[in-house]
Amino acid sequence: MKSGMQSKACGWSAALACMIMTGSALAQNYPAKPVRVVVTFSAGTSGDTLLRLISSRVSDAIRQQVVVDNRVGAGGLIGAVVAKSAPADGYTLLFTNEGVLINPLLMRKPPYDPVADLMPITLAATIPFVLAAHPSLPATSVKALIALAKSRPGEIDYATGGTTQHLAMTMFSTAAGIKLNHVSYKGTGPAFSDVLGGQVPMMFAGVANAVPYAGGGRLRLLAVSSATRSKALPDVPTMAEAGVPGYHYAVWLGYFAPKGTPRDIIARQQTEIVRVVGLAEVQQEFARLGFEAVGNSTEEFTTQVRNESARIAKLIRDAGIPVQ
């Protein structure tokens, strides 16, 4: 009996050693062919442009082509499912935003679990929202807006063109103790156009979209949503500085791999991506597109993903956002 148990133990040990050696050999020879990066944004959008900017330089470093595969639809779900279902060999990565965490939380039967099915590699960039108001809104600051909303509960409209903007405003109204009226649009473009035209008085807009209209007086920028001030808007306070302590929300763009991808391969990709993100010419282009370069460690990004997933899940429950 003892001999049989020892034999099984030796078998398991040998199998484990074989797996480790196989994974190590795979990592040493990586990459031996082109690497595909599934991206959940349309070709030509700022996120797609940013990815291609990084990919061309990573390709030069690893001496293999980095192929950008645009898989658009269902708020990023399609691309995420394609990536998580791919072989965990490092030849398929995912480039996406925080929607990869949000969308499954809004579904009763999501097609993937972002924490369990995907391995974070690195956070490439963030882009804060800015609370942009049409000049017709009788509030010139966040504190004035809160006071106005408390005097007219549920009467002040705000526009959104997607889930992230809705969550950002829900977080604001919850933290400020006010009630606003949600006006949903099919896309950020139409929502932004109506705020510019004064049909809806305000929205959380991307910094790059809002900046050109602030100088001409067509928009009033009340606060940025991030924890720190935006480099593009150094004179605009954060929401916390403007009177909503603890508030922070920023759109981010990051890399993931399918669950089970060898750690050595994750480390290789993280090293190359972070190196490219740190290049001066790349950071200048990021700034032009309205992004702020990050490039953090895999451990830091993993912690962020777990914490943010839990925070968003709580927000969805507390705000009573319907799950379908």
N, C-alpha and C positions, 0 to 999 in steps of 0.2 A: 504493500500500500504506500509506504514511505517512498519507495523507489519510483512508483508511478507519479506521485506528487512532485518529486524532484524532476522527473522527466518533463512534466507539464511546465514547471517553473522555468526550466532551461529553454523549453520551446517558446514560452512567452518572452523571455529575456532576449532570445535570439531574434524573434520577430520585432521587438522594440528596437534592438540595436540596428536591425536592417532598415527600419523606417527612418531612424535618425540619420544613418549613413546615406540613404537615398535622398532625404531632404537636404542634407549637407552638400551632396554632389550636385543636386539640382541648383542650389544657390550658387555654388562655385562656378558653374557653367552659364549662369544667368547674366544677361539674356542671350539666347542663341538664335532668336528669331524676333520679328517685330512685336511690339507691345501695343495692345489695343486699349484705349481709354474711352470707355462709354461715358458720354456727357449728356446730361438731361436738359440741355438748353439748345435752342435752334441755332443753326449756323448763322454767323454774323452778329449775334447778340454779344453784349459786353462780356458775359461769362464765357462764351465760346471763344471770343477773341483772346481773353486772358489765358485760357487753357492752351490755345495754339502758340501763344507767346512763350509759355513755359515749355511746351512739348518740343518745339524746334531745338531748344538749347539742351534739353535732357537727351534728345535723340543724338546730338553730336557727342555728348559725354559717354553714353552707353554703346555708341556705334551700332545702333539698331534703329530702325524707323519706329516712331511713335505714331500710331494711327488713331485719329480722332473719329469716333463713331457716335454721331448724333442720334440719340433715341429719345424723341420728344413725345410727351403726352401724359395725360392723367396726373398732372402736377409732379412729374418726375418718377412716378411709380413704375412706368414701363422700363425706363433705363435702369432703375435700381433692381428690378426683377431680372433683367438680362444679365447684369453684372453678378448678382449673388448666385445665379444659377450656373455661371461659368466655372470651368475647372480652376481649382485653387492652386495654380502653378505660377502666378505672377505675370501671366501674359494677358490678363484682362483686369483692368482697374476701373474704378468709378470716380467721376468728377461731378460733384453735385453741390447743392446748398442745403440749408437747414430743413427744407421741405422733406428731405429723406427721413427726418425724425417725425415731423408733424403729421404728414399724410396717413401713415399707418395708425396713428393715435385717434384719427377721426373715422376709423373703419372698425366694424364689429369683427370682421374676418379679414384682416390684412394679409396680403400675399407674401410678406416678409416681416421679420423683426429686425429693425436697424441695429440694435445692440447685439443680438445673438447671431445674426447672419452676415454681418459686415465687420471688417477689421479696419479701424481708422489708421491712416498713414500719417497725414499731416494737414494742418489747417493752412491753406495757401493765402487767403485774404479775407478781409471783412469789408463791409460797406454799410455804414450807419444810415438809418432813415433820418429825415429831418421833418419835424412837424411844420408843414407849410400851410399857411392860411391866406385866403384871398383878402385883399385890403378892406373889403366890405365887412368882414367880421369885426364886430366892435370889441376886440381884445388885442392888445399889443404885447402881451406876455402870457406865459403859461399860467401864472397866478391869476391874471385877469380872466383868462379863459375858464379856469376852474370856478371862479366866482360867478361868471356869467352862466355856466352850465348848471350850477347849483340853484340859480334863480329861475332857470327855465329847464327843468329836468325833462330829458327826452325830446327836446325841441331842436337841438342843434345837430345838424347832419355832418357826417364825415364819409368820405369816399374810400373804397378799397378796390384793388384790382386783383387781389389774391389772398390766400390764407395768411401769409406772413404779415401783411399789412393789417389784416383783421386782428391777428393775435397781438400785434404791437399796440393797436389802439385799445383792445380789450384790457391789456395789461395796464395801460395808462388810466383808463376810466375806472378800473377796479382800484388801483393804487390811490387815485385822487378822490375816490368816493363820489363819482358823478355818473350820470346816465346820459349817453349820447345816442343818436339815431344812425344806424348803419345803412349806407347806400352802396350796394354791391354792383360792381361792373365786371364785364367779361374782359379783363385785361387792364394792366396798369395805364396803358396809353389813353383809353377813353376816360378813365377816372381822372387822370392828370389834366386832360383837356378841359373837363368840366370844372375842375377847381380853378384853373387859369381863367376860365370864362365867368366864374362866379356863380355857376349853377349849384355847386356844392361848396360850402365855405372852407373846408380843410381836409387834409389827408396826411398820412405818413408817406413821404416821397423819397426816392433815392436822391442822395446828395448831388450826384452828377446831373440828374434831371432838373433839380430845383435851382442850382446855383445860377445858371444863365438868366433866370427870371427875377432873381432877388434884387440885383443891382438896378434894374429898370423900374422897380416898384410894383411889378405885377404880382409878386408874392411876398408875404411877410414870413420870415423863418423864425419860429419861436424857440425851438430847442432841437438838439440832435438826440437820437435815442440811445447812443452808445454810452459806455461807462466813462469814456474820456472824450474830450473835444475832438472834432474832426480836423485833420490837417487842412482840408479844403475850406473849412468854415471856422477858423480859430476864434472869431469874435462871437460865435453863436454858442450859448451855454448848453450843457448837457441837461437832460430832464431832471436829474438829481439836483443840479445847481439851480435850476429854474423853479424848484419848489416841490418836486416829487422824489423824496429820499428813497434810495435803493433801486430806483428804476434803471434798467438797462436792457437794451434789445438791439441786436445788429444782425444783419444778413451776413452769412459767411459762405465761403466756397472752400471745399476740402476734398481730399483724396481718400478713397476706401479701396479695400480688396475683399474678395470673397473669403468667408470663414475658412480657416485651415491653410491659408497661404503661409509658406515657411517664413519664420521670423527674419531670417537672413535676407530674404528677398524684400520684405517690408522695409528693413533697415536700409538696403541699397537704394530703393526708390525714395525713401524719406531723405536720405543724404543728398541725392542729386536734386530733388525738387527744392529743398531748403537752400542749397547752394545757388540755384538759379534765381529763386525769389529774392535772395540777398544782393543780386547784381544791381549796380546803380542804374543802368539803362532800363532794366526790367521794372524797378521801383518807380522810375519816372513815368513809364507807360501805365503802370498800375494807377498812379495818381491822376493821369490824364483821363482814365476811364472811371475815376471816382472811387477806386478801391484803395485800401490800406494794406500793404504787404505784412504777412505774419511769418509763416514758415516755422512752426513750433515742433516740439518733439512728439513722437508717437504716443508716449505716455501722457503728455499734456492734452493732446487732442482726444485721446480715449477717455480721460477723466471728464473733459468738457462735454463730449457726446453723451456720456452716462448721466451727468448732472443735468444737462439741458433737456434730455428726454424726460427725466423725472419732473423737472420744473414745468415743462409744457403740458405734461399729462395732468398735473395738479391744476394748472390754469384752465384747461379744457373742462375739468370736472367742476371747479369752483364757479366758472363763468356760465356753466350750463350749455356750452356749445354742443349742438347735436352730433351724435356719432351715428353713422349710417352703415 
